[in-house]
Amino acid sequence: MDPLKNLFLLLSQQTILQNLLSTSGPGKIISKRFISGETMDEGINTSRELNRRGILVTLDHLGESVLTEAGAKESVQEYLKTMERLQREKLDTTVSLKLTQLGLDINYDLCLGYMRQIMQRAKETRNWVTIDMESSLYTDRTLRIYQTLVKEGHAEAGIVIQAYLRKSESDIKNMLHLGPRVRLCKGAYQEPKEVAFPRKKDVDRNYLRLLGILLARESLARGTYPEVATHDERIIKWTINLVKGNYISRDQFEFQMLYGVRRDLQERLVRDHYRLRVYVPYGTHWYPYFMRRLAERPANLVFIAKSLLRR
């Protein structure tokens, strides 16, 4: 693993540094590149502006590793209110969430019950909910909850699969019969080499293999909807060539990117009439997310340095 990437992943777990940066003025300034703000209003405002520019959005209220039922309930209420607000304002914006934010570390059934509440509201407001994937410690439980929800009739649920995990191919194949909505990303957690591919070239190779499975005619015929979550131009070009060569309609898949990353590439895809959804996070618990963004692409430090110099 890249030493700098390893450093940022380690820092993402440091509670003392998190408390220091999360409450400091400079910390909030440097986070602005990747975080829309700390409140729902700020997340909604960013979503509205992106929609105006022809960009779809998935809105995430940042938070993870909640260890109290009260904290989990608070997160549930935030998502219920968010979906009502999105419907009221008629925004083309879905939501994303992490299961540890809903008490997965407390009790599996508690978390599943909260997810059922959220999915019911999604059905009522005609919205989508993507379940983010966390570290490999949660993969099987996350997939189990997702498949349970879909089998119960909650077709509004989507799932994230991480290409750096060795088991992701079998995970995808095991749920293709559900016609899943799958966000395929590379992965951003520190994992042992027995669990995840340690070399970037192997992760990229596996990403293309998994994307090929999701975009196969038989997968699409079952209702599978691939969400190509990457800023890698080579993968994007490969995807475009594949869908063109196989006459796959542009409404059968979409590209996804992170707020604040490769804005030039985002604009280019929209200009070329591809569906693009941007992942827009908001909230006060931004530190772990922020550090993982730096781990994924240390070059993002350049943007942060420029933003500080401009002030």
N, C-alpha and C positions, 0 to 999 in steps of 0.2 A: 504494500500500500504506500502511496505517496506520503512522505513524512509530514508535509504541510497539511494535507488532508487529515492525517491521523491526529495532528495537533488540534485542529479545529473541532474534530469529533470529540476529543477528550475534553476540550474547553466547554462544549455544549452540555456537559454533565456536571460542571462546577457550580454548585449552589451559591457559594460566596460571591463569585464573579457575577453570577446572574442577578443576585440581589443588588449588587453595586451598580451595574450598568442599567438595569431595568428602572431604577429610580433616579438616575442622574440625567441632567440636561444633555451632556455630550452623547450619552448612550441613546437617548431618544432621537437625537439629530442623525446619528449614523444609521439608525434602523430605518429611517424614512425611505431609503432607496428601495427596500423590499417589503415594508409594512405600510398599509394604507393609513393607519392611525390606530388609536386605542379604543375608539367607540364604534358602535353599530352605525351611527350617522356617518362617520367617516368612511366606513366600508361601503355603505350604500351610495354615498356621493361618488366614490371612485368607480363603483359598478355602473352608475348612471353615465358617467363620462366615457367609460370604455364602450358601453353599449352604443352611445352616440356615434362612436367612431367605427361601428360595425364589428366590435369584438364582444364575444360571449364571455361570461364570467362564472366562476365558481367561488363563492364567498366562504371563508373559513374563520370562525371565531377561535383564535389561538388558545391552546390549553392542552395539557396532557398530564398523565400520572396523577390524577385526582384521587385522593385517598380518603375522602369523607363523603358520605351520602349527601350531605348538604351541598357540597361543592358540585357533585354530579347533577343534582336537581337544578342547581343554578345554570349549569351548562345546557341542560335540556330546555329550560325556559327561554334561554337566549336563542336557541335554534327555532323554537316554536314561534317566537315573536319575529324572528328574522324572516321566516317563510311567509308570515302574514304580511309583513311590510313589503316584501318583494312582489307579492301578488297585488297588493294595493297600488303599488307604483308601476306595475306592469313591466318590470325589468326582466330582461332575458338573462337571468342569473340563477344558478343552482347553488347548493350548499355542499360543503365538505366537512367532515368531522373525524376525530380520532376516538376509538372506543375507550381508551384509558381516561379520556375526558369525561366519559359517562359511567365510570366506576368499574371498568373491567378488572382492575387490580383489587377491587373490594369483593365483588361477587359476580360470577358469570350471568346468573339468572337476573340479577338486578340490572345489569347492563343491557341484556336482551330486552327486558321489559321497557327500559327507557327508549331503546331503539324502536320498539313497536309504537310507542307514543309519537316519536318523531316521524316515522314512516306514515302513520295515519294522517298527520298534519300535511305531509308531502302529498298524499293522495288528495286531500281536501283542497289544497292550494295548487294542485297540478304542477308540482315541482319535482326535482331529482335530488337525491342525497347520495353522495359518494363517500364510502367508508375508506378513509385513508389507511394505508398499511404502515405499521410501526416496525420495531425491531423484530427479528426472527422469533423472539420469545413469545410474540403474540400472533404470529402468522396463522397457525392452525385454528386458534380460537376465533380470530377475526373472520376467516373463511367460513367457519362453521356458523357464525351468526349471520353472515351475509346469505349463505345458502338457505338457512332456516327462514329468513325473511322473504326471500324470493319464492320459496315453496309455499309460504303462507299467502302468497298473492301480492306481495309488495314489489311489483315490477318497477317501481320508481327507484329502487336501490342499485347503486353501482359499486364496484370494488376496484382497489388498486393492486396491481401485481408488480413486484420489483424484479427486474431482469438480473440483478447480481446474485440472487438466491439460486442455488443449484436445483432446488425442488420446484421452481416456478413453472417449468414446462409441464410437469405432471399435475400441478395445481390447476393450470389452465385447462388441460385436457379433461380433468375430472369435473369441470363445471360447464363445458361447452354445450351440454344438453339443455342448460338453462337459458341459452341465448343471452349471455351476460353482457352488461355494459362494463368494459374493462379499461381503466386508465393504466397504461403500461409506462412505467418509469424505470430509471436505472437503479435507484436505491441510495439512501443517504444516512445509513447507520453503520456503526462500527461492528463488524461481524467476524467471527473466526473463519479461517480459510476452508475449514471443513463444511461450512454452511454457505459461504458466498465466494464467488470468484474474486480473487485478490487483484488480478490484473485487468486494467481498463479494456484492453483489446478483447479479452474473453467475455467481459460484460457486454461490450458492443456486439460481439458475435451472437451472444445469447439473445440480446434484445431483438436483433433482426430475425432470428429463428422464431422467437415467440410472436413477433409481429406478423410473420408469415403465416403462422397458425391462425391468428385472429382474423387476418384478412383473406383467408382461404374461402373459396366460394361456399363450401359446405358450412363453414362457421357463420358466414353472413346470412346464409339461407335460414339458419336457426334463429336469427335475430340478434346475433352478436354485434355489438357496436364498439369498435376499437377507438380508444382515445390515445393518440400518439403523443405522449408527454416527454418532450425533449427539446433542447436548444442546439442539438448536434446537427449541423447543416448536412453532413453526409447521410445521416439517417433520414432526415427530412427529404433529401433528394431521392434516396432509395425508395422511400414510401411513395413519393409522387410518381416515380417511374413505374412502380408496381401497380398502382391503382389505374394509371393510364393504360398500361399494357394489358391489364385484365378487365378493362372497361367497368371499373368500380365507380359507382356514383359518388359524388362529393358529399352527399347527405347520408352516406353509410359509415362515415368515420369523421373524426375531427383531430386537429392538432391542439395541443395544450402547452402552455408555457407559464412561467412564474412572473408575477408582478415585479417590474423593475429589471428584468433580465432580457437582454437581446430585443429591445424595443424596435430596432431597425428590422429585425427578422420578423417580428410580429406584424409590423405594418406591411411588409412585403407579401406575406401570406394572405392577409386580408385584401390587399390590392389585386392579388391573383385569384381572388374569389374562393379561397379555401376557408372552411369553418375553423375558427380559432377561438379557443376559450382560455382566458387568463385566470390563474389561481391567485385570488386576492385575499390575503390574510389581514386580520385586524385584532386588536386586543392588547392587554397589558403583559400577557405572558409570551412575549415575542422572542426572548433570548435564545432558547434552544433552537427554534426555527431559524433564526438569524445565523447562528453559528453553523448549522448544517448547510446553509446556502453558501457560506464561505468555504466550507469543506468541499462542496461539490465543484466550486469554481473559484479558487483563490484569486483569480484575476479581478473578482468583484471588489477586492481591496482598493483597486485603482479608483473605482467609482466613489468609494467612501472617502478616500483621500481628497478627491476633487471637491466633494460636497463640503468637506471641512474647510478647505482652502478658500472656498467662495464666501464663507461667512465672516 
